[in-house]
Each structure stands twice: as structure tokens, then as C-alpha cells.
Amino acid sequence: MAKNQKSGFIRGRIRGGFIAIKGAYLFVTTESSGMVQFALAVLLTLAGFYYKLSVTEWMFHTFAVVVVLAVEALNTAIEKLSDFVHKEHHNRIGFIKDVAAGGVFFAALGAFIVELLIFYPKIFI
């Protein structure tokens, strides 16, 4: 019985991984915000190879990119769910969507600062 439980657990994790990959793919191929953020991530990553980032710079760059993409995807999910639950404009739903967008703003601002600290000296100094 323990073998079946382990097998079910492992299959469940693998299935969950495929669902997550599908969700990420849907986000970057169907949502304009996902497309823009993903394109910026690719461009900045290519710039990182060009400017030969250090390991530490790669860590900060990767973290910044992943945080922005994750928060943007969560914001999109909140917006889609809110629109599904309440199609007409509603003040409470609007507040929820605005706060979620504020989270994206904080993540994007932080990522912008990180990328500026990494690339400004390499490009302008």
C-alpha cells in the first residue's frame, strides 16, 4: 500500500508540474502583460550574456525577472477571477484589482532598480 501512495504522490507532483508549465505558457502567449514582461526578461537576459554578468548579478537578475513574472501572472489570475465572479463594475472588485495591480507596481519598480544597478555601470561607466 505504501508503494501505491508514493506512486500516486509522485504522479500528482508530475501532473502538477505540467499544469504549472501550461499555465505559464498560457500567460506568456495570451496575455499582453505576460508577453511584454516575458519579452523584457528575454532581452535583459540576452544583455546579461553580452555584458558577462557575474554570478551574483545573475542571481539578482533572475530573482527580479521571476518575481515580476510571478506577480504579474497572479495579478492576471485575480483580474480574470474577479471578472468571472462579477462582470459589471463593482467598487469592491475594483479595489481588489487595484491592490493586485499595486503589487505588480512594487515588483516592477524593485526589478527596475535591480536591473538599473546591474546594467547602468556596464553601459554608461
PyMOL CGO cylinders between C-alpha atoms (Angstrom):
from pymol import cmd
from pymol.cgo import CYLINDER

trace = [
    CYLINDER, 0.00, 0.00, 0.00, 2.87, 2.38, 0.73, 0.3, 1, 1, 1, 1, 1, 1,
    CYLINDER, 2.87, 2.38, 0.73, 4.15, 1.88, -2.82, 0.3, 1, 1, 1, 1, 1, 1,
    CYLINDER, 4.15, 1.88, -2.82, 0.78, 2.95, -4.30, 0.3, 1, 1, 1, 1, 1, 1,
    CYLINDER, 0.78, 2.95, -4.30, 0.70, 6.05, -2.11, 0.3, 1, 1, 1, 1, 1, 1,
    CYLINDER, 0.70, 6.05, -2.11, 4.22, 7.01, -3.21, 0.3, 1, 1, 1, 1, 1, 1,
    CYLINDER, 4.22, 7.01, -3.21, 3.34, 6.34, -6.82, 0.3, 1, 1, 1, 1, 1, 1,
    CYLINDER, 3.34, 6.34, -6.82, 0.22, 8.50, -6.52, 0.3, 1, 1, 1, 1, 1, 1,
    CYLINDER, 0.22, 8.50, -6.52, 2.17, 11.25, -4.81, 0.3, 1, 1, 1, 1, 1, 1,
    CYLINDER, 2.17, 11.25, -4.81, 4.86, 11.29, -7.49, 0.3, 1, 1, 1, 1, 1, 1,
    CYLINDER, 4.86, 11.29, -7.49, 2.32, 11.20, -10.32, 0.3, 1, 1, 1, 1, 1, 1,
    CYLINDER, 2.32, 11.20, -10.32, 0.43, 14.03, -8.67, 0.3, 1, 1, 1, 1, 1, 1,
    CYLINDER, 0.43, 14.03, -8.67, 3.56, 16.17, -8.46, 0.3, 1, 1, 1, 1, 1, 1,
    CYLINDER, 3.56, 16.17, -8.46, 4.45, 15.44, -12.09, 0.3, 1, 1, 1, 1, 1, 1,
    CYLINDER, 4.45, 15.44, -12.09, 0.89, 16.27, -13.19, 0.3, 1, 1, 1, 1, 1, 1,
    CYLINDER, 0.89, 16.27, -13.19, 1.02, 19.48, -11.13, 0.3, 1, 1, 1, 1, 1, 1,
    CYLINDER, 1.02, 19.48, -11.13, 4.29, 20.42, -12.82, 0.3, 1, 1, 1, 1, 1, 1,
    CYLINDER, 4.29, 20.42, -12.82, 2.76, 20.01, -16.27, 0.3, 1, 1, 1, 1, 1, 1,
    CYLINDER, 2.76, 20.01, -16.27, -0.26, 22.09, -15.24, 0.3, 1, 1, 1, 1, 1, 1,
    CYLINDER, -0.26, 22.09, -15.24, 2.08, 24.83, -13.98, 0.3, 1, 1, 1, 1, 1, 1,
    CYLINDER, 2.08, 24.83, -13.98, 4.03, 24.80, -17.26, 0.3, 1, 1, 1, 1, 1, 1,
    CYLINDER, 4.03, 24.80, -17.26, 0.73, 25.02, -19.17, 0.3, 1, 1, 1, 1, 1, 1,
    CYLINDER, 0.73, 25.02, -19.17, -0.32, 28.00, -17.03, 0.3, 1, 1, 1, 1, 1, 1,
    CYLINDER, -0.32, 28.00, -17.03, 2.98, 29.79, -17.62, 0.3, 1, 1, 1, 1, 1, 1,
    CYLINDER, 2.98, 29.79, -17.62, 2.68, 29.12, -21.36, 0.3, 1, 1, 1, 1, 1, 1,
    CYLINDER, 2.68, 29.12, -21.36, -0.89, 30.44, -21.42, 0.3, 1, 1, 1, 1, 1, 1,
    CYLINDER, -0.89, 30.44, -21.42, 0.19, 33.55, -19.52, 0.3, 1, 1, 1, 1, 1, 1,
    CYLINDER, 0.19, 33.55, -19.52, 3.03, 34.46, -21.88, 0.3, 1, 1, 1, 1, 1, 1,
    CYLINDER, 3.03, 34.46, -21.88, 1.12, 33.60, -25.08, 0.3, 1, 1, 1, 1, 1, 1,
    CYLINDER, 1.12, 33.60, -25.08, -2.36, 35.00, -24.40, 0.3, 1, 1, 1, 1, 1, 1,
    CYLINDER, -2.36, 35.00, -24.40, -1.91, 37.98, -22.08, 0.3, 1, 1, 1, 1, 1, 1,
    CYLINDER, -1.91, 37.98, -22.08, -0.37, 41.21, -23.36, 0.3, 1, 1, 1, 1, 1, 1,
    CYLINDER, -0.37, 41.21, -23.36, 1.19, 41.94, -19.96, 0.3, 1, 1, 1, 1, 1, 1,
    CYLINDER, 1.19, 41.94, -19.96, 2.72, 38.45, -19.98, 0.3, 1, 1, 1, 1, 1, 1,
    CYLINDER, 2.72, 38.45, -19.98, 4.08, 38.93, -23.48, 0.3, 1, 1, 1, 1, 1, 1,
    CYLINDER, 4.08, 38.93, -23.48, 5.64, 42.29, -22.60, 0.3, 1, 1, 1, 1, 1, 1,
    CYLINDER, 5.64, 42.29, -22.60, 7.16, 41.09, -19.33, 0.3, 1, 1, 1, 1, 1, 1,
    CYLINDER, 7.16, 41.09, -19.33, 8.48, 37.90, -20.93, 0.3, 1, 1, 1, 1, 1, 1,
    CYLINDER, 8.48, 37.90, -20.93, 9.97, 39.84, -23.86, 0.3, 1, 1, 1, 1, 1, 1,
    CYLINDER, 9.97, 39.84, -23.86, 11.71, 42.23, -21.45, 0.3, 1, 1, 1, 1, 1, 1,
    CYLINDER, 11.71, 42.23, -21.45, 13.01, 39.27, -19.46, 0.3, 1, 1, 1, 1, 1, 1,
    CYLINDER, 13.01, 39.27, -19.46, 14.46, 37.70, -22.61, 0.3, 1, 1, 1, 1, 1, 1,
    CYLINDER, 14.46, 37.70, -22.61, 16.04, 40.97, -23.75, 0.3, 1, 1, 1, 1, 1, 1,
    CYLINDER, 16.04, 40.97, -23.75, 17.59, 41.63, -20.34, 0.3, 1, 1, 1, 1, 1, 1,
    CYLINDER, 17.59, 41.63, -20.34, 18.84, 38.05, -20.17, 0.3, 1, 1, 1, 1, 1, 1,
    CYLINDER, 18.84, 38.05, -20.17, 20.48, 38.40, -23.58, 0.3, 1, 1, 1, 1, 1, 1,
    CYLINDER, 20.48, 38.40, -23.58, 22.01, 41.68, -22.41, 0.3, 1, 1, 1, 1, 1, 1,
    CYLINDER, 22.01, 41.68, -22.41, 23.30, 39.78, -19.37, 0.3, 1, 1, 1, 1, 1, 1,
    CYLINDER, 23.30, 39.78, -19.37, 25.16, 37.37, -21.62, 0.3, 1, 1, 1, 1, 1, 1,
    CYLINDER, 25.16, 37.37, -21.62, 26.50, 40.25, -23.70, 0.3, 1, 1, 1, 1, 1, 1,
    CYLINDER, 26.50, 40.25, -23.70, 27.78, 42.15, -20.67, 0.3, 1, 1, 1, 1, 1, 1,
    CYLINDER, 27.78, 42.15, -20.67, 29.03, 38.98, -18.97, 0.3, 1, 1, 1, 1, 1, 1,
    CYLINDER, 29.03, 38.98, -18.97, 27.20, 39.32, -15.66, 0.3, 1, 1, 1, 1, 1, 1,
    CYLINDER, 27.20, 39.32, -15.66, 28.83, 37.92, -12.56, 0.3, 1, 1, 1, 1, 1, 1,
    CYLINDER, 28.83, 37.92, -12.56, 27.20, 35.04, -10.67, 0.3, 1, 1, 1, 1, 1, 1,
    CYLINDER, 27.20, 35.04, -10.67, 25.85, 37.49, -8.11, 0.3, 1, 1, 1, 1, 1, 1,
    CYLINDER, 25.85, 37.49, -8.11, 24.42, 39.74, -10.83, 0.3, 1, 1, 1, 1, 1, 1,
    CYLINDER, 24.42, 39.74, -10.83, 22.80, 36.72, -12.48, 0.3, 1, 1, 1, 1, 1, 1,
    CYLINDER, 22.80, 36.72, -12.48, 21.20, 35.78, -9.15, 0.3, 1, 1, 1, 1, 1, 1,
    CYLINDER, 21.20, 35.78, -9.15, 19.71, 39.25, -8.67, 0.3, 1, 1, 1, 1, 1, 1,
    CYLINDER, 19.71, 39.25, -8.67, 18.64, 39.47, -12.31, 0.3, 1, 1, 1, 1, 1, 1,
    CYLINDER, 18.64, 39.47, -12.31, 16.97, 36.06, -12.23, 0.3, 1, 1, 1, 1, 1, 1,
    CYLINDER, 16.97, 36.06, -12.23, 15.19, 36.81, -8.97, 0.3, 1, 1, 1, 1, 1, 1,
    CYLINDER, 15.19, 36.81, -8.97, 13.94, 40.18, -10.26, 0.3, 1, 1, 1, 1, 1, 1,
    CYLINDER, 13.94, 40.18, -10.26, 12.63, 38.68, -13.50, 0.3, 1, 1, 1, 1, 1, 1,
    CYLINDER, 12.63, 38.68, -13.50, 10.94, 35.74, -11.80, 0.3, 1, 1, 1, 1, 1, 1,
    CYLINDER, 10.94, 35.74, -11.80, 9.28, 37.91, -9.16, 0.3, 1, 1, 1, 1, 1, 1,
    CYLINDER, 9.28, 37.91, -9.16, 7.83, 40.26, -11.78, 0.3, 1, 1, 1, 1, 1, 1,
    CYLINDER, 7.83, 40.26, -11.78, 6.55, 37.41, -13.95, 0.3, 1, 1, 1, 1, 1, 1,
    CYLINDER, 6.55, 37.41, -13.95, 5.04, 35.60, -10.95, 0.3, 1, 1, 1, 1, 1, 1,
    CYLINDER, 5.04, 35.60, -10.95, 3.33, 38.69, -9.53, 0.3, 1, 1, 1, 1, 1, 1,
    CYLINDER, 3.33, 38.69, -9.53, 2.07, 39.69, -12.97, 0.3, 1, 1, 1, 1, 1, 1,
    CYLINDER, 2.07, 39.69, -12.97, 0.63, 36.20, -13.52, 0.3, 1, 1, 1, 1, 1, 1,
    CYLINDER, 0.63, 36.20, -13.52, -1.08, 36.28, -10.11, 0.3, 1, 1, 1, 1, 1, 1,
    CYLINDER, -1.08, 36.28, -10.11, -2.47, 39.73, -10.88, 0.3, 1, 1, 1, 1, 1, 1,
    CYLINDER, -2.47, 39.73, -10.88, -3.87, 38.42, -14.16, 0.3, 1, 1, 1, 1, 1, 1,
    CYLINDER, -3.87, 38.42, -14.16, -5.45, 35.46, -12.37, 0.3, 1, 1, 1, 1, 1, 1,
    CYLINDER, -5.45, 35.46, -12.37, -7.06, 37.81, -9.83, 0.3, 1, 1, 1, 1, 1, 1,
    CYLINDER, -7.06, 37.81, -9.83, -8.40, 40.03, -12.61, 0.3, 1, 1, 1, 1, 1, 1,
    CYLINDER, -8.40, 40.03, -12.61, -9.80, 37.08, -14.58, 0.3, 1, 1, 1, 1, 1, 1,
    CYLINDER, -9.80, 37.08, -14.58, -11.41, 35.57, -11.48, 0.3, 1, 1, 1, 1, 1, 1,
    CYLINDER, -11.41, 35.57, -11.48, -12.85, 38.94, -10.47, 0.3, 1, 1, 1, 1, 1, 1,
    CYLINDER, -12.85, 38.94, -10.47, -14.33, 39.47, -13.94, 0.3, 1, 1, 1, 1, 1, 1,
    CYLINDER, -14.33, 39.47, -13.94, -15.79, 35.96, -13.87, 0.3, 1, 1, 1, 1, 1, 1,
    CYLINDER, -15.79, 35.96, -13.87, -17.39, 36.43, -10.47, 0.3, 1, 1, 1, 1, 1, 1,
    CYLINDER, -17.39, 36.43, -10.47, -18.74, 39.92, -11.08, 0.3, 1, 1, 1, 1, 1, 1,
    CYLINDER, -18.74, 39.92, -11.08, -18.94, 41.02, -14.72, 0.3, 1, 1, 1, 1, 1, 1,
    CYLINDER, -18.94, 41.02, -14.72, -20.26, 44.52, -14.05, 0.3, 1, 1, 1, 1, 1, 1,
    CYLINDER, -20.26, 44.52, -14.05, -18.18, 47.21, -12.37, 0.3, 1, 1, 1, 1, 1, 1,
    CYLINDER, -18.18, 47.21, -12.37, -18.26, 46.86, -8.61, 0.3, 1, 1, 1, 1, 1, 1,
    CYLINDER, -18.26, 46.86, -8.61, -16.35, 49.05, -6.15, 0.3, 1, 1, 1, 1, 1, 1,
    CYLINDER, -16.35, 49.05, -6.15, -15.09, 46.14, -4.03, 0.3, 1, 1, 1, 1, 1, 1,
    CYLINDER, -15.09, 46.14, -4.03, -13.93, 44.17, -7.06, 0.3, 1, 1, 1, 1, 1, 1,
    CYLINDER, -13.93, 44.17, -7.06, -12.28, 47.34, -8.40, 0.3, 1, 1, 1, 1, 1, 1,
    CYLINDER, -12.28, 47.34, -8.40, -10.45, 47.79, -5.09, 0.3, 1, 1, 1, 1, 1, 1,
    CYLINDER, -10.45, 47.79, -5.09, -9.21, 44.18, -5.19, 0.3, 1, 1, 1, 1, 1, 1,
    CYLINDER, -9.21, 44.18, -5.19, -7.98, 44.57, -8.76, 0.3, 1, 1, 1, 1, 1, 1,
    CYLINDER, -7.98, 44.57, -8.76, -6.29, 47.88, -7.96, 0.3, 1, 1, 1, 1, 1, 1,
    CYLINDER, -6.29, 47.88, -7.96, -4.46, 46.42, -4.97, 0.3, 1, 1, 1, 1, 1, 1,
    CYLINDER, -4.46, 46.42, -4.97, -3.29, 43.46, -7.07, 0.3, 1, 1, 1, 1, 1, 1,
    CYLINDER, -3.29, 43.46, -7.07, -2.03, 45.89, -9.73, 0.3, 1, 1, 1, 1, 1, 1,
    CYLINDER, -2.03, 45.89, -9.73, -0.23, 47.76, -6.96, 0.3, 1, 1, 1, 1, 1, 1,
    CYLINDER, -0.23, 47.76, -6.96, 1.63, 44.55, -6.15, 0.3, 1, 1, 1, 1, 1, 1,
    CYLINDER, 1.63, 44.55, -6.15, 2.80, 44.41, -9.76, 0.3, 1, 1, 1, 1, 1, 1,
    CYLINDER, 2.80, 44.41, -9.76, 3.94, 48.02, -9.50, 0.3, 1, 1, 1, 1, 1, 1,
    CYLINDER, 3.94, 48.02, -9.50, 6.06, 47.25, -6.42, 0.3, 1, 1, 1, 1, 1, 1,
    CYLINDER, 6.06, 47.25, -6.42, 7.60, 44.17, -8.06, 0.3, 1, 1, 1, 1, 1, 1,
    CYLINDER, 7.60, 44.17, -8.06, 8.30, 46.01, -11.32, 0.3, 1, 1, 1, 1, 1, 1,
    CYLINDER, 8.30, 46.01, -11.32, 9.79, 49.02, -9.51, 0.3, 1, 1, 1, 1, 1, 1,
    CYLINDER, 9.79, 49.02, -9.51, 12.08, 46.75, -7.49, 0.3, 1, 1, 1, 1, 1, 1,
    CYLINDER, 12.08, 46.75, -7.49, 13.12, 44.84, -10.60, 0.3, 1, 1, 1, 1, 1, 1,
    CYLINDER, 13.12, 44.84, -10.60, 13.78, 48.10, -12.46, 0.3, 1, 1, 1, 1, 1, 1,
    CYLINDER, 13.78, 48.10, -12.46, 16.07, 49.27, -9.66, 0.3, 1, 1, 1, 1, 1, 1,
    CYLINDER, 16.07, 49.27, -9.66, 17.91, 45.93, -9.59, 0.3, 1, 1, 1, 1, 1, 1,
    CYLINDER, 17.91, 45.93, -9.59, 18.40, 45.92, -13.37, 0.3, 1, 1, 1, 1, 1, 1,
    CYLINDER, 18.40, 45.92, -13.37, 19.49, 49.57, -13.29, 0.3, 1, 1, 1, 1, 1, 1,
    CYLINDER, 19.49, 49.57, -13.29, 22.09, 48.79, -10.63, 0.3, 1, 1, 1, 1, 1, 1,
    CYLINDER, 22.09, 48.79, -10.63, 23.36, 45.87, -12.71, 0.3, 1, 1, 1, 1, 1, 1,
    CYLINDER, 23.36, 45.87, -12.71, 23.39, 47.39, -16.21, 0.3, 1, 1, 1, 1, 1, 1,
    CYLINDER, 23.39, 47.39, -16.21, 23.99, 51.13, -15.71, 0.3, 1, 1, 1, 1, 1, 1,
    CYLINDER, 23.99, 51.13, -15.71, 27.67, 50.75, -14.77, 0.3, 1, 1, 1, 1, 1, 1,
    CYLINDER, 27.67, 50.75, -14.77, 28.26, 48.31, -17.63, 0.3, 1, 1, 1, 1, 1, 1,
    CYLINDER, 28.26, 48.31, -17.63, 26.64, 50.57, -20.26, 0.3, 1, 1, 1, 1, 1, 1,
    CYLINDER, 26.64, 50.57, -20.26, 27.44, 54.11, -19.12, 0.3, 1, 1, 1, 1, 1, 1,
    CYLINDER, 27.44, 54.11, -19.12, 30.53, 53.90, -16.92, 0.3, 1, 1, 1, 1, 1, 1,
]
cmd.load_cgo(trace, "trace")
